[in-house]
Amino acid sequence: MREEIATFLANDVKDPRILGLVTVTAVEVSRDLRHAKVFVSVLGSDSQRSATFEGLEAVAGHLRGRVGRALRLRVAPEFEFKNDESIAHAAHIEQLLAQVRKDLPPESPATTPPADSPKSHDEGSGD
């Protein structure tokens, strides 16, 4: 179901409020298949995110029919779109880690062994 929704949003949606920065991260379906929570990550400003969710609600009926036909369901689920911050959160963590790496002092020569310190195989063999 996630793939069908993602394909529709990436290729077939005509609503201008839904930008290409929408990623379907997960879908939770009720046991009776009548309700589905679709978790999406939307990159952009708060106003873009709000407009995208309005667009998603507007195309939900068309999407419901398409998913029902594609998956051959007797009753297609009603979709509830939820904001998923996990991708934005991961990007923020990566940004913080990159900053920490940049602020670290370069590796000092004392932490790396000198190139000529290991003994060769001929030394200490007693031959």
C-alpha positions as CSV (number, residue, x, y, z in Angstrom):
1,M,0.0,0.0,0.0
2,R,2.9,2.4,0.8
3,E,4.4,1.9,-2.6
4,E,1.1,2.5,-4.4
5,I,0.5,5.7,-2.4
6,A,4.1,6.9,-3.0
7,T,3.9,6.2,-6.7
8,F,0.7,8.1,-7.0
9,L,2.1,11.1,-5.1
10,A,5.4,11.1,-7.1
11,N,3.9,10.6,-10.6
12,D,0.2,11.1,-10.9
13,V,-1.0,13.8,-8.5
14,K,-2.2,17.0,-10.2
15,D,-2.8,19.1,-7.1
16,P,-0.2,22.0,-7.2
17,R,-0.2,22.2,-3.4
18,I,1.5,18.8,-3.3
19,L,5.2,19.4,-4.0
20,G,7.8,16.8,-5.0
21,L,9.2,16.9,-1.5
22,V,6.7,14.4,0.0
23,T,8.0,11.1,1.2
24,V,5.7,8.3,2.4
25,T,7.5,6.8,5.3
26,A,4.9,4.3,6.6
27,V,1.3,3.2,6.5
28,E,-0.6,1.7,9.4
29,V,-3.8,-0.1,8.4
30,S,-6.5,-1.2,10.7
31,R,-7.4,-4.8,11.0
32,D,-10.6,-4.4,9.0
33,L,-8.7,-2.5,6.3
34,R,-11.2,0.4,6.5
35,H,-8.7,3.0,7.9
36,A,-5.1,3.8,7.1
37,K,-2.8,6.3,8.7
38,V,-0.3,7.4,6.1
39,F,2.8,8.9,7.6
40,V,4.5,11.4,5.2
41,S,7.5,13.6,5.5
42,V,7.3,17.0,3.9
43,L,10.4,19.1,3.4
44,G,9.9,22.8,3.3
45,S,8.5,25.6,5.4
46,D,5.6,25.4,7.7
47,S,3.3,27.1,5.1
48,Q,4.4,24.6,2.4
49,R,3.8,21.7,4.8
50,S,0.4,23.0,5.6
51,A,-0.5,23.5,1.9
52,T,0.8,20.0,1.1
53,F,-1.4,18.4,3.8
54,E,-4.4,20.3,2.5
55,G,-3.6,19.0,-1.0
56,L,-3.3,15.4,0.4
57,E,-6.7,15.7,2.0
58,A,-8.1,16.9,-1.3
59,V,-6.8,14.0,-3.3
60,A,-7.6,11.3,-0.6
61,G,-10.8,10.2,-2.4
62,H,-9.1,9.7,-5.7
63,L,-6.2,7.9,-4.0
64,R,-8.6,5.7,-2.1
65,G,-10.2,4.5,-5.3
66,R,-6.8,3.9,-6.9
67,V,-5.4,1.9,-4.0
68,G,-8.6,-0.1,-3.8
69,R,-8.4,-1.1,-7.4
70,A,-4.7,-1.7,-7.4
71,L,-4.8,-4.0,-4.3
72,R,-8.2,-5.5,-5.3
73,L,-9.8,-4.5,-2.0
74,R,-13.6,-4.9,-1.5
75,V,-13.5,-1.7,0.6
76,A,-10.7,0.8,0.2
77,P,-9.4,2.4,3.4
78,E,-10.1,6.0,4.3
79,F,-6.7,7.8,4.6
80,E,-5.6,9.9,7.4
81,F,-2.4,11.8,6.7
82,K,0.1,12.3,9.6
83,N,3.2,14.3,9.6
84,D,6.4,12.2,10.1
85,E,9.3,14.3,11.4
86,S,11.8,11.3,11.4
87,I,13.6,12.3,8.2
88,A,13.9,16.0,9.2
89,H,15.1,14.8,12.6
90,A,17.7,12.5,11.1
91,A,18.9,15.4,8.8
92,H,19.2,17.6,11.9
93,I,21.3,15.0,13.7
94,E,23.5,14.6,10.7
95,Q,24.0,18.3,10.6
96,L,24.9,18.4,14.3
97,L,27.4,15.5,13.9
98,A,29.0,17.2,11.0
99,Q,29.5,20.3,13.1
100,V,31.0,18.3,15.9
101,R,33.4,16.6,13.5
102,K,34.4,20.0,12.1
103,D,35.1,21.4,15.6
104,L,37.2,18.5,16.6
105,P,41.0,19.1,16.5
106,P,42.8,17.2,13.8
107,E,44.2,13.8,14.8
108,S,47.5,14.3,16.5
109,P,50.6,12.3,15.3
110,A,50.9,10.8,18.8
111,T,47.7,8.8,18.3
112,T,48.9,7.2,15.1
113,P,51.8,4.8,15.3
114,P,55.0,5.8,13.4
115,A,55.5,4.0,10.1
116,D,58.8,2.4,11.1
117,S,57.9,1.3,14.7
118,P,56.7,-2.3,14.0
119,K,59.5,-4.8,13.9
120,S,60.1,-6.6,10.7
121,H,59.8,-10.3,10.5
122,D,63.6,-10.7,10.3
123,E,64.3,-8.9,13.6
124,G,64.2,-11.0,16.7
125,S,63.8,-14.3,14.9
126,G,67.2,-15.5,16.1
127,D,68.3,-17.1,12.8
